[in-house]
Amino acid sequence: MASMVLRDVVVDIPVYNASTRSLKNNVVSAATGGRVVLGGGRTFVRAVDGLSLELGHGTRLALVGHNGAGKSTILKVMAGIYHPTAGRMRSEGTVASMFDIGFGMDEDATGWDNIALRGRLLGFSRREIAKRTPEIAETSELGRFLDMPLRTYSTGMATRLAFAISTAIDPDILLVDEGIGAGDAAFLERAKQRMEGFVGRAGLLVVASHSDDLLLRWCTTGAWMEHGRLRLLGPIREVLDAYHGRDRREAAE
Ligand SMILES: Nc1ncnc2c1ncn2[C@@H]1O[C@H](COP(=O)(O)OP(=O)(O)OP(=O)(O)O)[C@@H](O)[C@H]1O
């Protein structure tokens, strides 16, 4: 069973070469981004500010909010890539993230070798990799290019391979950041179908996106983030309405 608990999570990201003078002028006025904090001769962005969430099996959560609201940072905490500066994150179940799909791939290795390499990183046994390799190869549609080193692939080709490998597992917890950019139109259509199945099988899903269509299709609950803080948690439709209602009010002011 998948579950995830965040308690008072704070993520501060230090900034080493910011102009302190201009930052001081921007601290209060910025409409986007996390809160810029100046203190003790240090400058940092408080990307997540005291977030608590309890997500049980079956949760399909959408993270919504303005640019820099903290959505991607939260996903990185959930994936274990970032450690909270304060607070705690605990999760149960295997986690797969769809925002670092090219991570762990080797430019000098062939497509086949990269399937094995990335498969190992995703936690597959050698036997599982061997079982899934034909399906991964077929999804990638790379044909003879799988015999060639990754450095000879175009960006879209490398993304196809990474996508085919990443969606070959069935994780308990799936974390998705929007815009996986899988390449040309025909592949995108097939990628969409494969992604739907992948999303449907996950026990717990968290998606960060600016696309209402996507969020309404995949998610049931919404979390509206603002300057790193949770502003509203509730049914997805209500959260999107409240979020856009605020946008409209701000535009009218
Ligand atoms: N590597 C970094 N160095 C400094 N600040 C960072 C870094 N990564 C994120 N931030 C800051 O953390 C805050 C939250 O960023 P994050 O990427 O989580 O926002 P987001 O909600 O995903 O935004 P978007 O919708 O634009 O993708 C922003 O103010 C951003 O400037």
The ligand as a Tripos MOL2 file, in Angstrom:
@<TRIPOS>MOLECULE
LIG
   31    33     1     0     0
SMALL
NO_CHARGES

@<TRIPOS>ATOM
      1 N1         18.0780   25.6950   -7.9290 N.pl3     1 LIG1
      2 C1         17.4520   26.7530   -7.4310 C.ar      1 LIG1
      3 N2         18.1540   27.8320   -6.9630 N.ar      1 LIG1
      4 C2         17.5220   28.8940   -6.4260 C.ar      1 LIG1
      5 N3         16.1830   28.9770   -6.3060 N.ar      1 LIG1
      6 C3         15.4470   27.9490   -6.7480 C.ar      1 LIG1
      7 C4         16.0200   26.7780   -7.3370 C.ar      1 LIG1
      8 N4         15.0190   25.9220   -7.6650 N.ar      1 LIG1
      9 C5         13.8790   26.5450   -7.3140 C.ar      1 LIG1
     10 N5         14.1260   27.7440   -6.7680 N.ar      1 LIG1
     11 C6         13.1460   28.7130   -6.2700 C.3       1 LIG1
     12 O1         12.1960   28.0000   -5.4930 O.3       1 LIG1
     13 C7         10.8870   28.5400   -5.7030 C.3       1 LIG1
     14 C8          9.9690   27.4070   -6.0730 C.3       1 LIG1
     15 O2         10.3550   26.8960   -7.3460 O.3       1 LIG1
     16 P1          9.6150   25.6410   -8.0210 P.3       1 LIG1
     17 O3         10.4160   25.2540   -9.2120 O.co2     1 LIG1
     18 O4          9.3500   24.6240   -6.9920 O.co2     1 LIG1
     19 O5          8.2290   26.3060   -8.4770 O.3       1 LIG1
     20 P2          7.0520   25.7350   -9.3970 P.3       1 LIG1
     21 O6          5.7870   25.9530   -8.6350 O.co2     1 LIG1
     22 O7          7.3460   24.3510   -9.8300 O.co2     1 LIG1
     23 O8          7.1060   26.7450  -10.6380 O.3       1 LIG1
     24 P3          6.7030   26.5950  -12.2040 P.3       1 LIG1
     25 O9          5.1970   26.5040  -12.2640 O.co2     1 LIG1
     26 O10         7.2000   27.8650  -12.7790 O.co2     1 LIG1
     27 O11         7.4060   25.3780  -12.7340 O.co2     1 LIG1
     28 C9         11.0410   29.6470   -6.7760 C.3       1 LIG1
     29 O12        11.0520   30.9080   -6.1190 O.3       1 LIG1
     30 C10        12.3770   29.3730   -7.4050 C.3       1 LIG1
     31 O13        12.9850   30.5950   -7.7660 O.3       1 LIG1
@<TRIPOS>BOND
     1     1     2 1
     2     2     3 ar
     3     2     7 ar
     4     3     4 ar
     5     4     5 ar
     6     5     6 ar
     7     6     7 ar
     8     6    10 ar
     9     7     8 ar
    10     8     9 ar
    11     9    10 ar
    12    10    11 1
    13    11    12 1
    14    11    30 1
    15    12    13 1
    16    13    14 1
    17    13    28 1
    18    14    15 1
    19    15    16 1
    20    16    17 2
    21    16    18 1
    22    16    19 1
    23    19    20 1
    24    20    21 2
    25    20    22 1
    26    20    23 1
    27    23    24 1
    28    24    25 2
    29    24    26 1
    30    24    27 1
    31    28    29 1
    32    28    30 1
    33    30    31 1
@<TRIPOS>SUBSTRUCTURE
     1 LIG1         1 GROUP 0 **** ****
